[in-house]
Amino acid sequence: MPQYVIEREIPQAGAMTRGELRDASQKSCAVLTGMGSKIQWIQSYVTNDKLYCIYLAPNVDMIQEHARQSGFPANRIEEVKTVISPTTAE
């Protein structure tokens, strides 16, 4: 299944409390549960004003639908073509 990186512009994301992050996670998971098993949230990276989320989904439309239902922006969605790491140099 394709993997995607989603850039979400959320002002002051880095200042969100643990409780606010938990609430956001619960909301996202509830929407995902309603959408079925074809879309999966892997993890997210929180920066000052953005979240970078890693998802598995069959297509971009499902990512956009999750954003619409959850109320979280999906300002940019990119399909991951390959993953590299230090071991790639070996």
C-alpha positions, 0 to 999 in steps of 0.5 A: 500500500502506498505511503504518504507524508502529509504536511499539516499547518497548525499554528503553535503545534509545538506548544500543544500540551500532552492533553491536546495532543492526546485529544487530537490523536483520539479524534484522528483515530476515531475518524480512521476507525470509521473509514475502515482498515484501508487507511492507517496512521503510522506516526507524526512529527510535531514542529513549531507550526506544523505536523508531518504525518506518515500514513498508509492509504490506497490513494490521496483521496482517502487522505483528503477525506480523513482531513475533511472528516477530522478537521485537520488540514492537509496542506501538502500530501506527497507519496513516498517513493523510497526510503533511505537511511545511513544503511543505504550507503553500505 
